[in-house]
């Protein structure tokens, strides 16, 4: 991974060199502020004023140059439009071809400008983050809020790029009018269903998509997956992504995610009944449900390591192990063995390929659709969570074939075994193993002219020739200033172990992992003991429990729509984070059995508040986590996604063990005993959140 300061220099367009954000100067200024504050030569207010003024000047220079270049491009398009008008009177195929290529040339120059804006926007975000990290001020929030909606703000031009969108639209429309028309000049507005097949237009749209920095539902949902990526990929990296991408393989990857979540939650409504039918207590359902999570703690690591070499083989292994595990789960009823039941669930956990699912999206899906794929991963998980209990509610039958019993307890195992068998066959036929980076790099070389054109369409020109002295000085400054981002090459490699990854976590990241642990613990307590609690207090049937759990699962996507599209645009992430934690706390508090009788409205309302607040909390927490986690955790076996998975899985294991242990005290005390740890952990996370962010900001 190359430090951003060096990457900025390497990617600059030489003739525009004087108009880029002076990242090096600003970084040195931040360091200078730090030294002066330590020496007592400056106070906080002077630093904020001086740095704000410096940023304003930098942004103004960028914006004025951007507007100047937009004017040049607009003038060129206007001249080409005049030529196009004359061709309408006297069509000439050769001149139409020349005109089309002239529009493409304007599009290529526009790509250079789009990349200019993109790299400056990234530089601005990074220097703001660096300032906050260095001094512990909430300067970013102050600066963006005061400049975002001000009528004279230049910041809007950098992040909203309305004028650039108009130029993209003009080029796209005129190219569409000229594309293979041969004298016919129908507008794209007359044929909206026909896509414009032009590489330059596709590149412009991809560049605009990368530039978009607004909060929306799709982006918010995608961040749940915690799939981190480089902010500024090179053309070679994007080309590798395109060659490794295969739509059907991505679909199979998402299908694996969906089926695994169905497999996880399909037994929840009947686990207590199954345990009692085998002679165990109803609360043993905690161990039955949690045994899958126990195995997942280990499977996540070896699947993550395996995905460094292959994606197909881990998915095949996952399908086979899950098929065997579900067959064992179903056979335990006729074998009358609780041990076989638990082994079956352990096998299911050993087949958890969620680490592979994440890595496939991160490594093999092109940047232009990676956000959609990440959102698909989260949506597949949410739908699986809702479909699992719903499917269990439909399997209310009882019959035998030979010596095999098919009832509400065993059918979840048989149904999932059949589903994994079908999936395995589909996987074997349709999945395509992505080419390794070595194979892609050793592939046929394109002519030099094509390579240059491709680079131009990505908005990148030849690197600047920099003096060796400057490079050496920058490297020294980078090492001295920021260990997390600008460290030597060997210290920017992926983490080599869980311990190494843990050492990379800052206090704020540790707090956010604690929050993730808390919400997963609280949700697992609610879901796993729901069958036992509702049967004891309300006499609910398996079908009623299934409807309740499915209804909770179906709230996931609508809640994310509301938060991603509206709430996150009205409040800061940290405000939503703290408010959600408080709501989870209130939901847990309202679930306690204090006053007799314990009613259905109390249980359902408090459970719904806790679950919905936990869902909101998960989205905001992972959104913050993806932005502050070390870049060294974006790749490799021990990545950020694995850490979050392990934290959540460990929470589920402890929660399910709590349910089983509390069962020894009797079902009358189960609810309050299991809710008490949830309440204490939630309170601890609230205190940690307030302490951490107050100390940082």
C-alpha positions, -999 to 999 in steps of 0.1 A, spaced: 0 0 0 14 34 -10 11 64 13 -14 90 0 12 118 -1 33 99 -26 3 86 -44 -10 121 -49 23 132 -65 25 101 -87 -11 107 -100 -9 144 -107 -13 157 -142 19 176 -149 4 207 -166 -20 211 -137 5 206 -110 1 240 -94 -37 236 -89 -38 205 -67 -43 206 -30 -9 211 -13 -11 180 9 25 181 18 24 217 30 -8 212 50 6 180 66 38 199 76 16 227 89 -3 203 111 29 190 125 41 226 131 9 234 150 15 204 172 50 216 181 39 252 187 10 241 210 34 219 230 57 249 234 28 272 244 33 295 214 -2 290 200 -37 285 214 -65 264 201 -86 292 186 -56 306 166 -49 271 152 -85 266 141 -87 300 124 -54 297 107 -60 262 94 -95 271 83 -82 300 63 -55 278 47 -82 252 37 -104 279 23 -76 292 1 -66 257 -11 -103 249 -20 -108 282 -37 -78 276 -60 -90 241 -69 -126 253 -76 -116 283 -97 -93 261 -119 -121 235 -121 -146 261 -133 -121 274 -158 -116 239 -173 -154 234 -173 -157 265 -194 -131 253 -219 -148 219 -222 -182 237 -226 -168 258 -254 -155 228 -272 -188 210 -269 -206 242 -282 -183 242 -313 -189 205 -319 -227 211 -316 -225 236 -344 -208 210 -366 -234 185 -357 -262 209 -367 -246 214 -401 -244 176 -405 -281 173 -400 -286 192 -433 -260 172 -452 -253 139 -436 -218 125 -442 -209 92 -425 -171 99 -424 -177 133 -408 -201 118 -383 -174 93 -373 -149 122 -369 -174 142 -349 -181 112 -326 -143 108 -320 -141 145 -312 -168 142 -286 -148 112 -271 -117 134 -270 -137 159 -249 -149 131 -227 -113 119 -221 -103 154 -211 -134 155 -188 -121 123 -172 -89 141 -164 -109 168 -147 -131 143 -129 -100 126 -115 -85 160 -106 -116 167 -85 -116 132 -70 -80 132 -59 -84 167 -43 -116 156 -25 -98 126 -11 -69 148 -1 -92 172 17 -109 144 36 -76 129 46 -61 161 59 -92 169 79 -91 134 94 -53 138 101 -60 172 119 -87 156 141 -65 127 149 -35 149 158 -53 174 180 -85 157 191 -107 185 179 -140 181 161 -127 203 134 -141 182 105 -176 186 118 -172 223 124 -156 230 90 -180 209 69 -211 223 87 -201 259 84 -191 255 47 -216 229 34 -247 251 30 -232 286 30 -242 306 -2 -205 315 -8 -191 281 0 -165 267 -24 -167 233 -6 -200 224 -23 -183 226 -57 -157 200 -47 -182 174 -33 -214 181 -54 -198 188 -88 -231 199 -104 -214 216 -133 -193 185 -141 -225 164 -142 -239 188 -168 -209 184 -190 -211 146 -187 -247 147 -197 -240 169 -228 -212 145 -240 -234 114 -234 -264 129 -251 -245 139 -283 -226 107 -285 -259 88 -282 -273 109 -310 -244 100 -333 -240 64 -323 -245 42 -354 -274 64 -366 -261 69 -401 -283 99 -408 -309 93 -381 -308 116 -352 -332 103 -326 -327 116 -291 -318 93 -262 -349 107 -245 -370 90 -272 -353 56 -266 -345 55 -228 -344 17 -229 -315 15 -252 -282 18 -233 -253 38 -247 -225 15 -256 -194 37 -254 -163 31 -232 -157 68 -227 -192 74 -214 -190 43 -192 -157 56 -177 -172 90 -171 -202 75 -153 -179 54 -131 -158 84 -123 -189 104 -113 -201 75 -91 -167 74 -73 -169 112 -67 -204 109 -51 -199 114 -14 -235 118 -3 -251 95 22 -278 73 7 -296 40 15 -274 19 -8 -242 32 6 -254 30 42 -265 -6 37 -233 -16 20 -213 -4 50 -229 -31 71 -206 -56 53 -175 -38 65 -158 -44 32 -130 -18 31 -113 -7 -1 -87 16 -13 -99 52 -18 -78 58 -49 -74 26 -70 -50 25 -99 -61 16 -135 -43 -17 -132 -63 -26 -101 -96 -18 -118 -85 -38 -148 -77 -68 -126 -112 -65 -109 -129 -65 -143 -110 -96 -154 -118 -115 -122 -155 -106 -121 -182 -131 -130 -218 -123 -124 -230 -158 -118 -202 -164 -93 -212 -133 -74 -248 -145 -74 -236 -179 -60 -216 -161 -34 -247 -141 -22 -268 -173 -23 -243 -189 1 -248 -160 24 -286 -162 22 -287 -200 28 -263 -198 57 -284 -172 75 -316 -193 68 -297 -223 83 -288 -203 114 -323 -192 123 -345 -219 109 -341 -240 141 -347 -211 166 -386 -216 169 -382 -254 175 -349 -258 193 -365 -260 227 -390 -286 216 -363 -307 199 -342 -306 231 -371 -318 253 -379 -346 228 -344 -359 233 -347 -358 271 -329 -325 278 -342 -293 294 -359 -267 271 -331 -242 279 -305 -265 263 -317 -248 232 -291 -222 240 -263 -247 235 -280 -262 204 -283 -228 188 -249 -215 201 -229 -246 190 -230 -233 154 -215 -200 165 -188 -218 185 -176 -236 154 -179 -204 134 -152 -187 156 -127 -212 142 -141 -216 107 -140 -178 100 -102 -179 104 -94 -209 82 -119 -198 56 -104 -163 55 -69 -179 51 -82 -203 24 -97 -175 4 -62 -161 -2 -57 -190 -26 -91 -200 -38 -129 -192 -36 -144 -222 -54 -129 -249 -31 -139 -232 2 -174 -228 -11 -176 -265 -21 -162 -276 12 -187 -253 30 -216 -268 11 -206 -304 18 -200 -298 55 -234 -280 59 -251 -308 40 -236 -333 64 -243 -312 95 -280 -308 86 -284 -345 79 -269 -352 114 -292 -326 129 -323 -343 113 -312 -379 122 -306 -370 159 -344 -374 165 -346 -410 154 -312 -418 170 -325 -402 202 -291 -386 207 -285 -350 219 -248 -355 210 -256 -361 174 -278 -330 175 -250 -309 188 -224 -324 164 -247 -316 135 -249 -279 145 -211 -278 151 -206 -291 115 -230 -264 103 -208 -238 120 -176 -253 105 -192 -246 71 -196 -209 77 -181 -193 46 -190 -157 54 -153 -147 54 -151 -161 18 -183 -142 9 -168 -109 21 -134 -115 5 -149 -124 -29 -168 -91 -30 -137 -72 -18 -112 -88 -42 -132 -98 -73 -160 -73 -78 -152 -41 -98 -153 -9 -79 -181 5 -99 -205 -22 -85 -188 -31 -53 -211 -9 -32 -242 -27 -48 -226 -61 -42 -219 -52 -5 -255 -40 -1 -266 -73 -17 -245 -92 9 -262 -74 37 -297 -78 21 -291 -115 16 -282 -118 53 -313 -99 64 -336 -119 42 -321 -151 54 -326 -141 89 -363 -134 82 -369 -164 60 -354 -189 85 -381 -186 112 -408 -181 86 -398 -214 69 -398 -232 103 -434 -220 109 -445 -236 76 -430 -270 84 -458 -280 108 -463 -316 98 -456 -351 111 -450 -383 90 -426 -411 86 -408 -427 56 -394 -461 66 -376 -453 99 -371 -416 93 -393 -392 111 -403 -359 94 -418 -334 118 -414 -297 129 -381 -306 147 -364 -326 119 -378 -310 88 -355 -279 92 -325 -302 89 -339 -322 60 -350 -290 41 -316 -273 45 -297 -305 36 -317 -306 3 -311 -269 -2 -273 -273 2 -272 -303 -21 -290 -282 -49 -266 -253 -42 -236 -276 -44 -247 -288 -79 -254 -253 -90 -220 -242 -76 -201 -270 -94 -217 -262 -127 -217 -224 -127 -190 -210 -105 -159 -197 -122 -127 -195 -101 -113 -159 -105 -79 -156 -122 -51 -149 -98 -33 -115 -100 -2 -133 -114 -23 -148 -142 -39 -114 -150 -6 -96 -150 10 -122 -173 -19 -121 -198 -16 -108 -233 -3 -73 -234 -22 -46 -253 -5 -22 -277 11 9 -261 -15 32 -276 -44 12 -261 -28 12 -227 -23 50 -229 -59 55 -239 -71 32 -211 -51 52 -186 -65 85 -200 -101 72 -197 -93 65 -160 -82 101 -156 -45 93 -149 -15 104 -169 22 96 -167 37 101 -132 56 133 -125 94 131 -125 103 139 -90 137 146 -76 152 118 -55 159 142 -27 122 152 -25 112 116 -24 136 108 3 126 138 24 89 130 20 95 94 31 113 106 62 85 131 70 59 104 64 76 80 88 80 106 115 45 120 112 19 93 108 27 56 116 -8 44 105 -8 59 70 27 71 61 49 43 76 76 24 57 64 -2 32 69 -32 54 49 -17 82 19 -12 59 15 -49 51 -17 -68 63 -18 -80 98 -3 -115 102 -23 -127 133 -52 -118 154 -28 -103 180 -12 -82 153 -46 -70 141 -56 -62 177 -26 -40 182 -37 -19 152 -69 -10 169 -72 25 183 -93 32 215 -123 44 194 -122 12 173 -121 -9 204 -151 9 217 -170 3 184 -161 -34 185 -175 -34 221 -207 -18 208 -209 -45 181 -204 -72 207 -231 -57 229 -257 -54 202 -251 -89 189 -253 -102 225 -286 -85 231 -301 -96 198 -290 -132 204 -306 -133 239 -338 -119 224 -340 -143 195 -326 -175 210 -347 -176 242 -379 -163 225 -394 -198 221 -388 -207 257 -399 -174 272 -431 -170 250 -441 -206 256 -437 -202 294 -454 -168 298 -479 -168 269 -483 -204 257 -473 -195 221 -471 -222 195 -442 -228 172 -460 -211 144 -467 -180 165 -430 -178 176 -420 -181 139 -442 -152 129 -428 -130 157 -392 -138 147 -399 -134 110 -416 -100 117 -385 -88 135 -363 -99 106 -384 -81 81 -378 -48 98 -341 -48 89 -343 -34 54 -371 -8 60 -352 5 90 -320 8 70 -340 27 43 -352 52 69 -318 56 86 -297 57 53 -320 80 34 -332 104 61 -319 101 97 -282 100 87 -287 132 67 -302 150 97 -279 140 125 -242 132 130 -232 95 131 -220 98 167 -254 113 178 -273 84 162 -248 60 178 -254 72 213 -292 76 208 -294 40 195 -274 27 224 -298 44 248 -328 30 230 -313 -5 232 -308 1 269 -345 12 273 -357 -18 253 -337 -42 275 -350 -25 306 -386 -27 294 -383 -64 289 -377 -73 325 -405 -92 343 -411 -69 373 -449 -65 376 -474 -94 373 -488 -104 350 -461 -103 323 -481 -93 291 -476 -98 254 -477 -61 246 -448 -55 271 -427 -83 256 -434 -75 220 -430 -37 222 -398 -38 243 -384 -65 221 -392 -46 190 -376 -14 204 -345 -33 213 -342 -51 180 -348 -20 158 -325 2 178 -298 -26 176 -302 -26 138 -298 11 136 -269 9 159 -252 -18 138 -254 2 106 -241 34 121 -214 16 142 -200 -3 112 -202 29 91 -179 46 116 -158 15 120 -151 13 83 -138 49 83 -115 48 113 -101 12 111 -65 10 100 -59 5 63 -37 -25 71 -69 -43 80 -85 -38 46 -67 -69 31 -52 -102 42 -65 -130 63 -69 -110 95 -89 -81 81 -115 -58 96 -144 -80 84 -130 -110 102 -125 -90 134 -161 -78 134 -173 -113 126 -153 -128 155 -166 -101 179 -202 -108 168 -198 -146 169 -182 -145 203 -211 -124 216 -236 -150 202 -217 -179 218 -216 -162 253 -253 -152 250 -264 -188 241 -242 -202 269 -259 -177 293 -293 -190 283 -284 -226 291 -267 -217 324 -296 -196 335 -319 -225 328 -306 -243 358 -323 -216 379 -357 -224 364 -377 -210 335 -394 -185 359 -361 -167 364 -347 -172 329 -359 -139 314 -345 -116 341 -312 -135 346 -304 -134 309 -314 -98 305 -292 -85 333 -259 -91 316 -273 -75 284 -283 -44 305 -248 -42 321 -229 -46 288 -251 -20 272 -245 4 301 -208 -2 298 -208 5 261 -227 38 266 -202 49 292 -173 39 270 -188 58 240 -193 90 260 -158 88 276 -140 80 243 -156 106 221 -155 133 248 -118 127 253 -112 127 215 -133 156 207 
